[in-house]
Amino acid sequence: MEAERSRKEWQDFRTDNKRHFERIKDAFGLLNEAQSRTSKQVMNVAGEVGALTRLKESVVHNGQVISEVRQAYVEILPKLQDMYVLERKREAIAAVHRLGCVDTPRM
């Protein structure tokens, strides 16, 4: 009877140990899975940081281009205004000449 009880206790002990071992294996599996997901998330964040860095560089570059275009506009605007005024003067002079040709009596 004592041997039977001892064997049953041993069997129960082994069964409990197997159960605990399976729980530990499951816990390590979950930890491994969480670490893998965390690594992927870190890689995604690193990629997003890289994309944000490139976007920042692009914004800075676009700002420089806009500044250069604005400066060119400021420099060319007076020239365009002068050209417009000169063209209007030329058109007015041509119109006066045409009127002079029409109004002049021929002899």
C-alpha positions in Angstrom: 0.0 0.0 0.0 2.8 2.4 0.9 4.6 1.7 -2.4 1.3 2.3 -4.3 0.8 5.6 -2.5 4.5 6.5 -3.2 4.1 5.7 -6.9 0.9 7.7 -7.1 2.6 10.7 -5.5 5.5 10.3 -7.9 3.1 10.1 -10.8 1.2 13.2 -9.6 4.5 15.0 -9.1 5.6 14.2 -12.6 2.2 15.2 -14.0 2.4 18.5 -12.2 6.0 19.1 -13.4 4.9 18.4 -17.0 2.1 20.8 -16.6 4.4 23.5 -15.2 7.0 22.8 -17.9 4.3 23.2 -20.6 3.2 26.5 -18.9 6.8 27.7 -18.9 7.2 26.7 -22.6 4.0 28.6 -23.4 5.2 31.6 -21.5 8.6 31.6 -23.4 6.7 31.2 -26.7 4.6 34.3 -25.8 7.7 36.2 -24.8 9.4 35.3 -28.1 6.3 36.3 -30.0 6.1 39.6 -28.2 9.8 40.3 -28.8 9.4 39.5 -32.5 6.4 41.9 -32.7 8.4 44.6 -30.8 11.3 44.2 -33.2 9.0 44.6 -36.1 7.4 47.7 -34.5 10.9 49.2 -33.9 11.8 48.6 -37.5 8.5 50.2 -38.6 9.2 53.2 -36.4 12.7 53.5 -37.7 11.3 53.4 -41.2 8.8 56.1 -40.3 11.6 58.2 -38.8 13.6 57.9 -42.0 10.5 58.9 -44.0 9.9 61.9 -41.8 13.6 62.9 -42.2 13.3 62.7 -45.9 10.0 64.7 -45.8 11.7 67.4 -43.6 14.6 67.6 -46.1 12.0 67.9 -48.9 10.1 70.7 -47.1 13.4 72.6 -46.5 14.3 72.2 -50.1 10.8 73.3 -51.3 11.1 76.4 -49.0 14.4 77.3 -50.6 13.0 76.9 -54.1 10.0 79.0 -53.1 12.3 81.7 -51.7 14.3 81.7 -54.9 11.2 81.9 -57.1 9.9 84.8 -54.9 13.2 86.6 -55.3 13.2 86.1 -59.0 9.6 87.4 -59.2 10.6 90.5 -57.2 13.5 91.1 -59.5 11.6 90.5 -62.8 8.4 92.3 -61.9 9.7 95.9 -62.5 11.2 94.7 -65.9 7.8 93.2 -66.9 6.0 96.4 -65.9 8.5 98.4 -68.0 8.0 96.1 -70.9 4.2 96.4 -70.6 4.4 100.2 -70.4 6.7 100.3 -73.4 4.5 98.0 -75.4 1.5 100.2 -74.6 3.5 103.2 -75.7 4.4 101.5 -78.9 0.8 100.6 -79.6 -0.3 104.2 -78.9 2.4 105.6 -81.2 1.4 103.2 -83.9 -2.3 104.2 -83.5 -1.4 107.9 -83.7 0.6 107.2 -86.9 -2.4 105.3 -88.4 -4.7 108.2 -87.5 -2.2 110.6 -89.0 -2.2 108.6 -92.2 -6.0 108.5 -92.4 -6.5 112.2 -91.5 -3.8 113.6 -93.8 -5.4 114.9 -97.0 -3.7 113.7 -100.1 -2.8 116.1 -102.8 
